[in-house]
Amino acid sequence: MKSFAYHQPSQIPEAAGLLAAVEDSKLVAGGMTLIPTLKQRLATPPALIDLSKLPGLSGITDEGATITIGAMTRHAEVARSTLLAERLPALATLASLIGDPAVRNRGTIGGSVANNDPSADYPAAVLGLGATVVTNMREIPADQFFVGLFETALRDGEIITALRFPVPLKAGYAKFKAPASRYALVGVFVAQFAEGVRVAVTGAGPGVFRVPPMEQALTQHFDPSAIAAIKIDTEGLTSDIHAEADYRAHLVTVMAKRAVDAALA
Ligand SMILES: Cc1cc2nc3c(=O)[nH]c(=O)nc-3n(C[C@H](O)[C@H](O)[C@H](O)COP(=O)(O)OP(=O)(O)OC[C@H]3O[C@@H](n4cnc5c(N)ncnc54)[C@H](O)[C@@H]3O)c2cc1C
């Protein structure tokens, strides 16, 4: 690992100032993705800005129609939240399926969403629920946030402070894990709102995406049978050592049906 400066700011403007002051400096949240990247020298930032001492970035708040989760909230806190178990259990389930206990006790929701790994779980919930990404500069709707492979709409110097999730009528998440890494080979988040259904898929392609034909079918009839015959196109899906595109396409339908089952359970 190359040497780097380490800062532990106590206010968000101070963190933003430090980030802007040194080119290529990096925020560190749980470090679950960033630290291995540094150890392998895949990134060599001149400075790390640790978010762990910033006040107000952690915790889960119920606002009625929405639930806000601070960016530094650990996956384990989301998984065991009694508030989420009652109001948005699919999100707690999703968090409980991330990695292993060590990863869940260090990794944060803000870090996961900012990183936008194509196989990460949270992006499916953020897009599937039509959440809002709250930063130190603005609010970004989920449909505009995920731009591509490890790419988001975040600008230089922008820090995610929270995620705001609309509370659905029903929601479910189903994930087919890659056996070694436990990342999603395919994960599907389904959310039913009074206005219609949203379906978001992670793991299958270079970034999380929605499936409009499934959304339309489930809005008409919220039952797994409504989407059983819907196959997604393999064009643009990932083929790698873990699975071919056609297998991933098949898994999207299977996981979407399971997610609807979970929402109805
Ligand atoms: C063994 C292992 C298994 C895993 N399995 C899974 C899995 O099954 N599913 C899954 O979804 N993930 C999995 N992960 C990833 C894990 O969920 C990480 O927590 C997550 O990817 C990054 O979160 P972090 O808090 O550790 O962020 P960090 O590693 O600290 O940061 C990641 C990136 O996000 C940026 N960043 C962090 N916080 C912010 C912020 N608030 N605003 C703006 N940018 C920010 C950092 O600068 C960095 O570029 C796994 C990781 C490991 C090591």
The ligand as an SDF file (V2000), in Angstrom:
LIG
                    3D

 53 58  0  0  0  0  0  0  0  0999 V2000
  -15.8690  -10.2420    1.0720 C   0  0  0  0  0  0  0  0  0  0  0  0
  -16.8650   -9.2040    0.6310 C   0  0  0  0  0  0  0  0  0  0  0  0
  -18.1450   -9.6190    0.2600 C   0  0  0  0  0  0  0  0  0  0  0  0
  -19.0890   -8.6610   -0.1390 C   0  0  0  0  0  0  0  0  0  0  0  0
  -20.3210   -9.1020   -0.5130 N   0  0  0  0  0  0  0  0  0  0  0  0
  -21.2340   -8.1930   -0.9090 C   0  0  0  0  0  0  0  0  0  0  0  0
  -22.5470   -8.6010   -1.2740 C   0  0  0  0  0  0  0  0  0  0  0  0
  -22.9270   -9.7740   -1.2110 O   0  0  0  0  0  0  0  0  0  0  0  0
  -23.4200   -7.6370   -1.6800 N   0  0  0  0  0  0  0  0  0  0  0  0
  -23.0780   -6.3130   -1.7310 C   0  0  0  0  0  0  0  0  0  0  0  0
  -23.9010   -5.4970   -2.1000 O   0  0  0  0  0  0  0  0  0  0  0  0
  -21.8450   -5.8960   -1.3760 N   0  0  0  0  0  0  0  0  0  0  0  0
  -20.9250   -6.8010   -0.9560 C   0  0  0  0  0  0  0  0  0  0  0  0
  -19.6830   -6.3560   -0.5570 N   0  0  0  0  0  0  0  0  0  0  0  0
  -19.3780   -4.9120   -0.6100 C   0  0  0  0  0  0  0  0  0  0  0  0
  -19.7830   -4.2640    0.7220 C   0  0  0  0  0  0  0  0  0  0  0  0
  -21.1970   -4.2020    0.7790 O   0  0  0  0  0  0  0  0  0  0  0  0
  -19.2140   -2.8270    0.9120 C   0  0  0  0  0  0  0  0  0  0  0  0
  -19.6980   -2.3770    2.1360 O   0  0  0  0  0  0  0  0  0  0  0  0
  -19.6060   -1.7870   -0.0870 C   0  0  0  0  0  0  0  0  0  0  0  0
  -19.3140   -2.1430   -1.3860 O   0  0  0  0  0  0  0  0  0  0  0  0
  -18.8390   -0.4710    0.1490 C   0  0  0  0  0  0  0  0  0  0  0  0
  -19.2510    0.0980    1.3460 O   0  0  0  0  0  0  0  0  0  0  0  0
  -18.1830    0.7260    2.3470 P   0  0  0  0  0  0  0  0  0  0  0  0
  -18.9440    1.4610    3.3730 O   0  0  0  0  0  0  0  0  0  0  0  0
  -17.2680   -0.3370    2.8420 O   0  0  0  0  0  0  0  0  0  0  0  0
  -17.4240    1.7780    1.4200 O   0  0  0  0  0  0  0  0  0  0  0  0
  -15.8820    2.0830    1.1870 P   0  0  0  0  0  0  0  0  0  0  0  0
  -15.1540    0.8350    0.8070 O   0  0  0  0  0  0  0  0  0  0  0  0
  -15.3400    2.8540    2.3340 O   0  0  0  0  0  0  0  0  0  0  0  0
  -16.0170    3.0530   -0.0680 O   0  0  0  0  0  0  0  0  0  0  0  0
  -16.4090    2.5670   -1.3330 C   0  0  0  0  0  0  0  0  0  0  0  0
  -16.4170    3.7370   -2.3380 C   0  0  0  0  0  0  0  0  0  0  0  0
  -17.5030    4.6100   -2.0580 O   0  0  0  0  0  0  0  0  0  0  0  0
  -17.0280    5.9410   -1.7770 C   0  0  0  0  0  0  0  0  0  0  0  0
  -17.8680    6.4330   -0.6780 N   0  0  0  0  0  0  0  0  0  0  0  0
  -18.0520    5.8360    0.5260 C   0  0  0  0  0  0  0  0  0  0  0  0
  -18.9720    6.5120    1.2440 N   0  0  0  0  0  0  0  0  0  0  0  0
  -19.3620    7.5580    0.4770 C   0  0  0  0  0  0  0  0  0  0  0  0
  -20.3090    8.6110    0.6820 C   0  0  0  0  0  0  0  0  0  0  0  0
  -21.0400    8.7210    1.8040 N   0  0  0  0  0  0  0  0  0  0  0  0
  -20.4670    9.5160   -0.3240 N   0  0  0  0  0  0  0  0  0  0  0  0
  -19.7700    9.4170   -1.4700 C   0  0  0  0  0  0  0  0  0  0  0  0
  -18.8550    8.4250   -1.7160 N   0  0  0  0  0  0  0  0  0  0  0  0
  -18.6650    7.5180   -0.7430 C   0  0  0  0  0  0  0  0  0  0  0  0
  -15.5650    5.7710   -1.4150 C   0  0  0  0  0  0  0  0  0  0  0  0
  -14.8130    6.9380   -1.7030 O   0  0  0  0  0  0  0  0  0  0  0  0
  -15.1690    4.6020   -2.2950 C   0  0  0  0  0  0  0  0  0  0  0  0
  -14.9040    5.0520   -3.5970 O   0  0  0  0  0  0  0  0  0  0  0  0
  -18.7420   -7.2730   -0.1660 C   0  0  0  0  0  0  0  0  0  0  0  0
  -17.4500   -6.8740    0.2180 C   0  0  0  0  0  0  0  0  0  0  0  0
  -16.5280   -7.8120    0.6120 C   0  0  0  0  0  0  0  0  0  0  0  0
  -15.1580   -7.3400    1.0340 C   0  0  0  0  0  0  0  0  0  0  0  0
  1  2  1  0
  2  3  1  0
  2 52  2  0
  3  4  2  0
  4  5  1  0
  4 50  1  0
  5  6  2  0
  6  7  1  0
  6 13  1  0
  7  8  2  0
  7  9  1  0
  9 10  1  0
 10 11  2  0
 10 12  1  0
 12 13  2  0
 13 14  1  0
 14 15  1  0
 14 50  1  0
 15 16  1  0
 16 17  1  0
 16 18  1  0
 18 19  1  0
 18 20  1  0
 20 21  1  0
 20 22  1  0
 22 23  1  0
 23 24  1  0
 24 25  2  0
 24 26  1  0
 24 27  1  0
 27 28  1  0
 28 29  2  0
 28 30  1  0
 28 31  1  0
 31 32  1  0
 32 33  1  0
 33 34  1  0
 33 48  1  0
 34 35  1  0
 35 36  1  0
 35 46  1  0
 36 37  1  0
 36 45  1  0
 37 38  2  0
 38 39  1  0
 39 40  1  0
 39 45  2  0
 40 41  1  0
 40 42  2  0
 42 43  1  0
 43 44  2  0
 44 45  1  0
 46 47  1  0
 46 48  1  0
 48 49  1  0
 50 51  2  0
 51 52  1  0
 52 53  1  0
M  END
$$$$
